[in-house]
Amino acid sequence: MAETTGQSEKAQSEKVRAETQSHRKVLIGTVVSNKMQKTIVVEVTRKKAHPMYKRVISIRKKFYAHDEKNEARSGDTVKIEESRPLSKLKRWTLKEIVRKTALVPEVDIDAGLDVSAKN
């Protein structure tokens, strides 16, 4: 009796693991732009040995990713996941924000500038 329950628990844990595990590619990169609606541009940098010179070089590539809630900001480190084509260039979706940036919020230049106060 104990063996059958042990086997069923094992089967259930494998079933749960199979549901959470997807075969889609996942990349980690930095958000370069979030100026579009529900779209972010993520730059992924990877290190690779040069085929002839064997020196390690950085290869940068930009990916357009779908951000449904517009929660990613420029400079954030994010995890993106492969998805079906959403537009001409968008083939990735935002999975999670790994690290938020500590940038100062953007300020409107015209509103903060008073010409008469300088003189």
N, CA, C and O atoms as a GROMACS GRO file, in nm:
protein
  476
    1MET      N    1   0.082  -0.120   0.000
    1MET     CA    2   0.000   0.000   0.000
    1MET      C    3   0.087   0.126   0.000
    1MET      O    4   0.056   0.224  -0.068
    2ALA      N    5   0.196   0.122   0.077
    2ALA     CA    6   0.284   0.238   0.084
    2ALA      C    7   0.354   0.262  -0.049
    2ALA      O    8   0.383   0.376  -0.085
    3GLU      N    9   0.382   0.154  -0.122
    3GLU     CA   10   0.451   0.166  -0.250
    3GLU      C   11   0.362   0.236  -0.353
    3GLU      O   12   0.411   0.317  -0.432
    4THR      N   13   0.234   0.206  -0.353
    4THR     CA   14   0.144   0.266  -0.452
    4THR      C   15   0.128   0.415  -0.427
    4THR      O   16   0.122   0.493  -0.523
    5THR      N   17   0.120   0.457  -0.301
    5THR     CA   18   0.109   0.599  -0.273
    5THR      C   19   0.239   0.672  -0.309
    5THR      O   20   0.235   0.785  -0.356
    6GLY      N   21   0.352   0.607  -0.286
    6GLY     CA   22   0.481   0.666  -0.322
    6GLY      C   23   0.492   0.686  -0.472
    6GLY      O   24   0.545   0.787  -0.519
    7GLN      N   25   0.442   0.590  -0.548
    7GLN     CA   26   0.448   0.600  -0.694
    7GLN      C   27   0.354   0.710  -0.744
    7GLN      O   28   0.387   0.784  -0.836
    8SER      N   29   0.237   0.719  -0.683
    8SER     CA   30   0.143   0.820  -0.729
    8SER      C   31   0.194   0.962  -0.696
    8SER      O   32   0.173   1.054  -0.775
    9GLU      N   33   0.260   0.979  -0.581
    9GLU     CA   34   0.317   1.108  -0.547
    9GLU      C   35   0.428   1.146  -0.646
    9GLU      O   36   0.440   1.261  -0.687
   10LYS      N   37   0.506   1.046  -0.684
   10LYS     CA   38   0.613   1.069  -0.780
   10LYS      C   39   0.556   1.109  -0.916
   10LYS      O   40   0.607   1.199  -0.982
   11ALA      N   41   0.450   1.041  -0.957
   11ALA     CA   42   0.385   1.072  -1.084
   11ALA      C   43   0.325   1.212  -1.082
   11ALA      O   44   0.331   1.284  -1.181
   12GLN      N   45   0.266   1.251  -0.968
   12GLN     CA   46   0.208   1.384  -0.956
   12GLN      C   47   0.316   1.491  -0.962
   12GLN      O   48   0.297   1.595  -1.026
   13SER      N   49   0.428   1.467  -0.895
   13SER     CA   50   0.536   1.567  -0.897
   13SER      C   51   0.594   1.582  -1.038
   13SER      O   52   0.630   1.692  -1.078
   14GLU      N   53   0.604   1.471  -1.113
   14GLU     CA   54   0.652   1.478  -1.251
   14GLU      C   55   0.553   1.553  -1.339
   14GLU      O   56   0.592   1.626  -1.430
   15LYS      N   57   0.424   1.534  -1.312
   15LYS     CA   58   0.320   1.602  -1.389
   15LYS      C   59   0.326   1.753  -1.366
   15LYS      O   60   0.314   1.832  -1.460
   16VAL      N   61   0.346   1.794  -1.240
   16VAL     CA   62   0.355   1.936  -1.206
   16VAL      C   63   0.480   1.996  -1.270
   16VAL      O   64   0.474   2.106  -1.324
   17ARG      N   65   0.591   1.925  -1.266
   17ARG     CA   66   0.715   1.972  -1.325
   17ARG      C   67   0.699   1.988  -1.476
   17ARG      O   68   0.751   2.084  -1.533
   18ALA      N   69   0.629   1.897  -1.540
   18ALA     CA   70   0.608   1.904  -1.685
   18ALA      C   71   0.519   2.023  -1.722
   18ALA      O   72   0.539   2.084  -1.827
   19GLU      N   73   0.423   2.057  -1.637
   19GLU     CA   74   0.335   2.171  -1.665
   19GLU      C   75   0.410   2.303  -1.654
   19GLU      O   76   0.387   2.394  -1.733
   20THR      N   77   0.500   2.314  -1.556
   20THR     CA   78   0.572   2.439  -1.536
   20THR      C   79   0.688   2.455  -1.632
   20THR      O   80   0.731   2.567  -1.659
   21GLN      N   81   0.740   2.346  -1.685
   21GLN     CA   82   0.855   2.351  -1.775
   21GLN      C   83   0.808   2.369  -1.919
   21GLN      O   84   0.732   2.288  -1.971
   22SER      N   85   0.854   2.476  -1.982
   22SER     CA   86   0.819   2.498  -2.122
   22SER      C   87   0.946   2.482  -2.206
   22SER      O   88   1.057   2.491  -2.155
   23HIS      N   89   0.926   2.459  -2.333
   23HIS     CA   90   1.039   2.440  -2.423
   23HIS      C   91   1.069   2.566  -2.502
   23HIS      O   92   1.133   2.560  -2.607
   24ARG      N   93   1.025   2.680  -2.451
   24ARG     CA   94   1.050   2.807  -2.517
   24ARG      C   95   1.182   2.865  -2.466
   24ARG      O   96   1.220   2.844  -2.350
   25LYS      N   97   1.250   2.938  -2.552
   25LYS     CA   98   1.376   2.999  -2.514
   25LYS      C   99   1.351   3.114  -2.418
   25LYS      O  100   1.252   3.186  -2.430
   26VAL      N  101   1.442   3.131  -2.323
   26VAL     CA  102   1.435   3.241  -2.226
   26VAL      C  103   1.568   3.314  -2.230
   26VAL      O  104   1.674   3.251  -2.222
   27LEU      N  105   1.564   3.447  -2.243
   27LEU     CA  106   1.684   3.529  -2.247
   27LEU      C  107   1.678   3.636  -2.139
   27LEU      O  108   1.569   3.678  -2.099
   28ILE      N  109   1.794   3.679  -2.093
   28ILE     CA  110   1.803   3.786  -1.994
   28ILE      C  111   1.878   3.902  -2.058
   28ILE      O  112   1.986   3.883  -2.115
   29GLY      N  113   1.821   4.022  -2.049
   29GLY     CA  114   1.884   4.139  -2.110
   29GLY      C  115   1.842   4.268  -2.042
   29GLY      O  116   1.771   4.266  -1.941
   30THR      N  117   1.885   4.378  -2.098
   30THR     CA  118   1.858   4.511  -2.044
   30THR      C  119   1.761   4.584  -2.134
   30THR      O  120   1.774   4.580  -2.257
   31VAL      N  121   1.663   4.652  -2.074
   31VAL     CA  122   1.566   4.729  -2.152
   31VAL      C  123   1.636   4.855  -2.204
   31VAL      O  124   1.691   4.934  -2.126
   32VAL      N  125   1.632   4.873  -2.335
   32VAL     CA  126   1.694   4.989  -2.399
   32VAL      C  127   1.591   5.098  -2.422
   32VAL      O  128   1.620   5.217  -2.406
   33SER      N  129   1.468   5.058  -2.459
   33SER     CA  130   1.364   5.155  -2.488
   33SER      C  131   1.228   5.101  -2.445
   33SER      O  132   1.200   4.982  -2.460
   34ASN      N  133   1.145   5.190  -2.391
   34ASN     CA  134   1.007   5.155  -2.358
   34ASN      C  135   0.912   5.264  -2.407
   34ASN      O  136   0.809   5.289  -2.345
   35LYS      N  137   0.947   5.329  -2.517
   35LYS     CA  138   0.870   5.443  -2.566
   35LYS      C  139   0.746   5.403  -2.645
   35LYS      O  140   0.660   5.487  -2.672
   36MET      N  141   0.736   5.275  -2.682
   36MET     CA  142   0.617   5.229  -2.754
   36MET      C  143   0.513   5.178  -2.653
   36MET      O  144   0.546   5.150  -2.538
   37GLN      N  145   0.390   5.167  -2.698
   37GLN     CA  146   0.285   5.116  -2.612
   37GLN      C  147   0.290   4.964  -2.612
   37GLN      O  148   0.284   4.900  -2.717
   38LYS      N  149   0.302   4.905  -2.492
   38LYS     CA  150   0.304   4.760  -2.471
   38LYS      C  151   0.419   4.690  -2.542
   38LYS      O  152   0.411   4.569  -2.567
   39THR      N  153   0.525   4.762  -2.575
   39THR     CA  154   0.642   4.704  -2.640
   39THR      C  155   0.768   4.760  -2.577
   39THR      O  156   0.778   4.880  -2.552
   40ILE      N  157   0.864   4.672  -2.551
   40ILE     CA  158   0.995   4.714  -2.502
   40ILE      C  159   1.102   4.659  -2.595
   40ILE      O  160   1.082   4.557  -2.661
   41VAL      N  161   1.215   4.727  -2.600
   41VAL     CA  162   1.329   4.680  -2.677
   41VAL      C  163   1.432   4.634  -2.575
   41VAL      O  164   1.476   4.711  -2.490
   42VAL      N  165   1.472   4.506  -2.585
   42VAL     CA  166   1.564   4.446  -2.490
   42VAL      C  167   1.694   4.414  -2.562
   42VAL      O  168   1.693   4.350  -2.668
   43GLU      N  169   1.805   4.457  -2.505
   43GLU     CA  170   1.936   4.428  -2.563
   43GLU      C  171   2.000   4.314  -2.484
   43GLU      O  172   2.020   4.324  -2.362
   44VAL      N  173   2.031   4.205  -2.554
   44VAL     CA  174   2.093   4.088  -2.491
   44VAL      C  175   2.238   4.083  -2.535
   44VAL      O  176   2.268   4.084  -2.655
   45THR      N  177   2.329   4.078  -2.438
   45THR     CA  178   2.472   4.070  -2.466
   45THR      C  179   2.522   3.932  -2.428
   45THR      O  180   2.496   3.884  -2.318
   46ARG      N  181   2.593   3.869  -2.521
   46ARG     CA  182   2.651   3.738  -2.490
   46ARG      C  183   2.798   3.739  -2.530
   46ARG      O  184   2.838   3.809  -2.623
   47LYS      N  185   2.876   3.661  -2.460
   47LYS     CA  186   3.020   3.651  -2.486
   47LYS      C  187   3.045   3.528  -2.572
   47LYS      O  188   2.986   3.422  -2.550
   48LYS      N  189   3.134   3.544  -2.670
   48LYS     CA  190   3.164   3.434  -2.762
   48LYS      C  191   3.308   3.445  -2.806
   48LYS      O  192   3.361   3.555  -2.824
   49ALA      N  193   3.374   3.331  -2.824
   49ALA     CA  194   3.510   3.332  -2.874
   49ALA      C  195   3.509   3.357  -3.025
   49ALA      O  196   3.429   3.299  -3.098
   50HIS      N  197   3.597   3.444  -3.070
   50HIS     CA  198   3.606   3.474  -3.212
   50HIS      C  199   3.653   3.349  -3.286
   50HIS      O  200   3.746   3.282  -3.239
   51PRO      N  201   3.592   3.315  -3.400
   51PRO     CA  202   3.625   3.189  -3.466
   51PRO      C  203   3.772   3.178  -3.510
   51PRO      O  204   3.829   3.070  -3.507
   52MET      N  205   3.833   3.289  -3.552
   52MET     CA  206   3.970   3.282  -3.601
   52MET      C  207   4.072   3.324  -3.495
   52MET      O  208   4.175   3.258  -3.478
   53TYR      N  209   4.043   3.434  -3.423
   53TYR     CA  210   4.141   3.489  -3.329
   53TYR      C  211   4.128   3.433  -3.188
   53TYR      O  212   4.216   3.455  -3.106
   54LYS      N  213   4.021   3.362  -3.159
   54LYS     CA  214   3.997   3.298  -3.029
   54LYS      C  215   3.989   3.397  -2.914
   54LYS      O  216   4.002   3.358  -2.798
   55ARG      N  217   3.970   3.523  -2.944
   55ARG     CA  218   3.954   3.624  -2.840
   55ARG      C  219   3.807   3.635  -2.804
   55ARG      O  220   3.722   3.626  -2.892
   56VAL      N  221   3.775   3.655  -2.677
   56VAL     CA  222   3.636   3.666  -2.634
   56VAL      C  223   3.582   3.802  -2.675
   56VAL      O  224   3.640   3.906  -2.642
   57ILE      N  225   3.470   3.801  -2.747
   57ILE     CA  226   3.408   3.925  -2.792
   57ILE      C  227   3.263   3.927  -2.743
   57ILE      O  228   3.203   3.823  -2.717
   58SER      N  229   3.209   4.048  -2.730
   58SER     CA  230   3.070   4.066  -2.689
   58SER      C  231   2.983   4.081  -2.813
   58SER      O  232   3.014   4.160  -2.902
   59ILE      N  233   2.876   4.006  -2.816
   59ILE     CA  234   2.780   4.016  -2.926
   59ILE      C  235   2.650   4.070  -2.868
   59ILE      O  236   2.594   4.012  -2.776
   60ARG      N  237   2.603   4.183  -2.924
   60ARG     CA  238   2.480   4.245  -2.876
   60ARG      C  239   2.371   4.228  -2.980
   60ARG      O  240   2.395   4.241  -3.100
   61LYS      N  241   2.251   4.198  -2.932
   61LYS     CA  242   2.137   4.183  -3.022
   61LYS      C  243   2.014   4.240  -2.954
   61LYS      O  244   1.995   4.224  -2.834
   62LYS      N  245   1.930   4.308  -3.032
   62LYS     CA  246   1.809   4.370  -2.978
   62LYS      C  247   1.689   4.284  -3.012
   62LYS      O  248   1.677   4.232  -3.123
   63PHE      N  249   1.599   4.269  -2.915
   63PHE     CA  250   1.475   4.195  -2.932
   63PHE      C  251   1.359   4.284  -2.894
   63PHE      O  252   1.366   4.358  -2.796
   64TYR      N  253   1.252   4.277  -2.972
   64TYR     CA  254   1.128   4.347  -2.939
   64TYR      C  255   1.041   4.252  -2.859
   64TYR      O  256   1.014   4.140  -2.903
   65ALA      N  257   0.996   4.295  -2.742
   65ALA     CA  258   0.918   4.209  -2.654
   65ALA      C  259   0.787   4.277  -2.615
   65ALA      O  260   0.780   4.399  -2.604
   66HIS      N  261   0.684   4.195  -2.594
   66HIS     CA  262   0.552   4.244  -2.556
   66HIS      C  263   0.547   4.262  -2.404
   66HIS      O  264   0.575   4.170  -2.329
   67ASP      N  265   0.511   4.383  -2.361
   67ASP     CA  266   0.497   4.416  -2.219
   67ASP      C  267   0.353   4.461  -2.196
   67ASP      O  268   0.322   4.579  -2.214
   68GLU      N  269   0.267   4.370  -2.158
   68GLU     CA  270   0.123   4.395  -2.150
   68GLU      C  271   0.088   4.509  -2.055
   68GLU      O  272   0.001   4.590  -2.086
   69LYS      N  273   0.155   4.517  -1.939
   69LYS     CA  274   0.118   4.615  -1.837
   69LYS      C  275   0.206   4.740  -1.840
   69LYS      O  276   0.190   4.827  -1.754
   70ASN      N  277   0.296   4.751  -1.935
   70ASN     CA  278   0.390   4.864  -1.943
   70ASN      C  279   0.464   4.886  -1.812
   70ASN      O  280   0.476   4.999  -1.765
   71GLU      N  281   0.515   4.778  -1.752
   71GLU     CA  282   0.579   4.789  -1.622
   71GLU      C  283   0.731   4.798  -1.629
   71GLU      O  284   0.794   4.840  -1.532
   72ALA      N  285   0.794   4.760  -1.740
   72ALA     CA  286   0.939   4.765  -1.753
   72ALA      C  287   0.983   4.906  -1.792
   72ALA      O  288   0.919   4.971  -1.875
   73ARG      N  289   1.090   4.952  -1.731
   73ARG     CA  290   1.145   5.085  -1.759
   73ARG      C  291   1.282   5.070  -1.823
   73ARG      O  292   1.344   4.964  -1.815
   74SER      N  293   1.328   5.176  -1.884
   74SER     CA  294   1.459   5.175  -1.948
   74SER      C  295   1.568   5.153  -1.842
   74SER      O  296   1.570   5.219  -1.739
   75GLY      N  297   1.657   5.059  -1.869
   75GLY     CA  298   1.764   5.026  -1.775
   75GLY      C  299   1.737   4.904  -1.690
   75GLY      O  300   1.829   4.852  -1.627
   76ASP      N  301   1.614   4.856  -1.685
   76ASP     CA  302   1.580   4.737  -1.607
   76ASP      C  303   1.641   4.613  -1.670
   76ASP      O  304   1.656   4.604  -1.791
   77THR      N  305   1.676   4.516  -1.585
   77THR     CA  306   1.720   4.386  -1.633
   77THR      C  307   1.597   4.296  -1.632
   77THR      O  308   1.532   4.281  -1.528
   78VAL      N  309   1.564   4.236  -1.746
   78VAL     CA  310   1.440   4.159  -1.759
   78VAL      C  311   1.468   4.021  -1.818
   78VAL      O  312   1.572   3.996  -1.878
   79LYS      N  313   1.371   3.934  -1.798
   79LYS     CA  314   1.374   3.800  -1.856
   79LYS      C  315   1.262   3.794  -1.959
   79LYS      O  316   1.146   3.820  -1.926
   80ILE      N  317   1.295   3.760  -2.084
   80ILE     CA  318   1.196   3.752  -2.190
   80ILE      C  319   1.186   3.608  -2.240
   80ILE      O  320   1.283   3.532  -2.237
   81GLU      N  321   1.065   3.573  -2.287
   81GLU     CA  322   1.039   3.436  -2.330
   81GLU      C  323   0.989   3.437  -2.474
   81GLU      O  324   0.915   3.527  -2.515
   82GLU      N  325   1.030   3.338  -2.549
   82GLU     CA  326   0.990   3.325  -2.688
   82GLU      C  327   0.839   3.303  -2.696
   82GLU      O  328   0.781   3.236  -2.610
   83SER      N  329   0.774   3.360  -2.799
   83SER     CA  330   0.629   3.344  -2.815
   83SER      C  331   0.594   3.343  -2.963
   83SER      O  332   0.682   3.351  -3.050
   84ARG      N  333   0.466   3.333  -2.989
   84ARG     CA  334   0.422   3.336  -3.129
   84ARG      C  335   0.441   3.477  -3.183
   84ARG      O  336   0.451   3.571  -3.104
   85PRO      N  337   0.447   3.494  -3.314
   85PRO     CA  338   0.463   3.629  -3.370
   85PRO      C  339   0.344   3.719  -3.334
   85PRO      O  340   0.229   3.686  -3.363
   86LEU      N  341   0.373   3.832  -3.271
   86LEU     CA  342   0.270   3.927  -3.231
   86LEU      C  343   0.260   4.044  -3.328
   86LEU      O  344   0.156   4.108  -3.338
   87SER      N  345   0.368   4.073  -3.398
   87SER     CA  346   0.370   4.178  -3.500
   87SER      C  347   0.486   4.147  -3.595
   87SER      O  348   0.542   4.037  -3.592
   88LYS      N  349   0.521   4.243  -3.677
   88LYS     CA  350   0.628   4.222  -3.774
   88LYS      C  351   0.761   4.189  -3.706
   88LYS      O  352   0.837   4.105  -3.754
   89LEU      N  353   0.790   4.254  -3.594
   89LEU     CA  354   0.917   4.235  -3.525
   89LEU      C  355   0.905   4.167  -3.389
   89LEU      O  356   1.004   4.114  -3.338
   90LYS      N  357   0.787   4.168  -3.329
   90LYS     CA  358   0.770   4.116  -3.192
   90LYS      C  359   0.749   3.966  -3.191
   90LYS      O  360   0.649   3.915  -3.242
   91ARG      N  361   0.846   3.894  -3.132
   91ARG     CA  362   0.834   3.749  -3.116
   91ARG      C  363   0.865   3.704  -2.974
   91ARG      O  364   0.883   3.585  -2.949
   92TRP      N  365   0.872   3.797  -2.880
   92TRP     CA  366   0.907   3.769  -2.742
   92TRP      C  367   0.807   3.837  -2.649
   92TRP      O  368   0.745   3.937  -2.686
   93THR      N  369   0.791   3.782  -2.529
   93THR     CA  370   0.706   3.843  -2.427
   93THR      C  371   0.786   3.860  -2.298
   93THR      O  372   0.878   3.783  -2.270
   94LEU      N  373   0.751   3.962  -2.222
   94LEU     CA  374   0.817   3.987  -2.094
   94LEU      C  375   0.772   3.880  -1.995
   94LEU      O  376   0.652   3.864  -1.971
   95LYS      N  377   0.867   3.808  -1.938
   95LYS     CA  378   0.835   3.704  -1.840
   95LYS      C  379   0.840   3.761  -1.698
   95LYS      O  380   0.746   3.744  -1.621
   96GLU      N  381   0.950   3.829  -1.665
   96GLU     CA  382   0.961   3.892  -1.533
   96GLU      C  383   1.070   3.998  -1.535
   96GLU      O  384   1.159   3.997  -1.620
   97ILE      N  385   1.062   4.090  -1.439
   97ILE     CA  386   1.165   4.190  -1.421
   97ILE      C  387   1.260   4.138  -1.315
   97ILE      O  388   1.222   4.118  -1.200
   98VAL      N  389   1.385   4.115  -1.354
   98VAL     CA  390   1.484   4.058  -1.264
   98VAL      C  391   1.534   4.164  -1.167
   98VAL      O  392   1.540   4.141  -1.046
   99ARG      N  393   1.570   4.282  -1.222
   99ARG     CA  394   1.621   4.390  -1.136
   99ARG      C  395   1.574   4.524  -1.191
   99ARG      O  396   1.589   4.552  -1.310
  100LYS      N  397   1.518   4.605  -1.103
  100LYS     CA  398   1.475   4.740  -1.140
  100LYS      C  399   1.596   4.832  -1.141
  100LYS      O  400   1.692   4.812  -1.068
  101THR      N  401   1.589   4.933  -1.227
  101THR     CA  402   1.697   5.030  -1.233
  101THR      C  403   1.680   5.136  -1.124
  101THR      O  404   1.569   5.159  -1.076
  102ALA      N  405   1.789   5.199  -1.088
  102ALA     CA  406   1.784   5.302  -0.984
  102ALA      C  407   1.800   5.440  -1.046
  102ALA      O  408   1.858   5.530  -0.985
  103LEU      N  409   1.749   5.456  -1.168
  103LEU     CA  410   1.759   5.584  -1.236
  103LEU      C  411   1.666   5.687  -1.175
  103LEU      O  412   1.561   5.652  -1.120
  104VAL      N  413   1.704   5.814  -1.186
  104VAL     CA  414   1.621   5.924  -1.138
  104VAL      C  415   1.503   5.938  -1.234
  104VAL      O  416   1.522   5.927  -1.355
  105PRO      N  417   1.381   5.963  -1.184
  105PRO     CA  418   1.266   5.978  -1.273
  105PRO      C  419   1.285   6.095  -1.369
  105PRO      O  420   1.350   6.195  -1.337
  106GLU      N  421   1.227   6.080  -1.488
  106GLU     CA  422   1.241   6.183  -1.590
  106GLU      C  423   1.166   6.310  -1.550
  106GLU      O  424   1.056   6.303  -1.495
  107VAL      N  425   1.228   6.427  -1.577
  107VAL     CA  426   1.169   6.556  -1.543
  107VAL      C  427   1.150   6.634  -1.671
  107VAL      O  428   1.238   6.634  -1.758
  108ASP      N  429   1.038   6.702  -1.683
  108ASP     CA  430   1.012   6.786  -1.799
  108ASP      C  431   1.103   6.908  -1.791
  108ASP      O  432   1.097   6.983  -1.694
  109ILE      N  433   1.186   6.929  -1.892
  109ILE     CA  434   1.286   7.036  -1.891
  109ILE      C  435   1.220   7.173  -1.894
  109ILE      O  436   1.263   7.263  -1.821
  110ASP      N  437   1.118   7.192  -1.976
  110ASP     CA  438   1.053   7.323  -1.990
  110ASP      C  439   0.982   7.365  -1.862
  110ASP      O  440   0.980   7.484  -1.829
  111ALA      N  441   0.924   7.272  -1.788
  111ALA     CA  442   0.848   7.305  -1.668
  111ALA      C  443   0.940   7.350  -1.555
  111ALA      O  444   0.902   7.435  -1.474
  112GLY      N  445   1.062   7.294  -1.547
  112GLY     CA  446   1.152   7.325  -1.437
  112GLY      C  447   1.240   7.445  -1.463
  112GLY      O  448   1.314   7.486  -1.374
  113LEU      N  449   1.236   7.501  -1.580
  113LEU     CA  450   1.324   7.610  -1.618
  113LEU      C  451   1.250   7.745  -1.611
  113LEU      O  452   1.147   7.763  -1.675
  114ASP      N  453   1.305   7.838  -1.534
  114ASP     CA  454   1.248   7.972  -1.528
  114ASP      C  455   1.358   8.070  -1.567
  114ASP      O  456   1.453   8.089  -1.492
  115VAL      N  457   1.345   8.132  -1.683
  115VAL     CA  458   1.449   8.220  -1.739
  115VAL      C  459   1.466   8.345  -1.654
  115VAL      O  460   1.579   8.389  -1.635
  116SER      N  461   1.357   8.405  -1.602
  116SER     CA  462   1.365   8.528  -1.526
  116SER      C  463   1.435   8.507  -1.391
  116SER      O  464   1.490   8.603  -1.337
  117ALA      N  465   1.434   8.389  -1.337
  117ALA     CA  466   1.495   8.362  -1.207
  117ALA      C  467   1.647   8.362  -1.216
  117ALA      O  468   1.714   8.387  -1.116
  118LYS      N  469   1.703   8.332  -1.334
  118LYS     CA  470   1.848   8.327  -1.349
  118LYS      C  471   1.910   8.467  -1.348
  118LYS      O  472   2.023   8.483  -1.304
  119ASN      N  473   1.839   8.568  -1.396
  119ASN     CA  474   1.894   8.704  -1.406
  119ASN      C  475   1.880   8.778  -1.281
  119ASN      O  476   1.921   8.894  -1.274
   0.00000   0.00000   0.00000
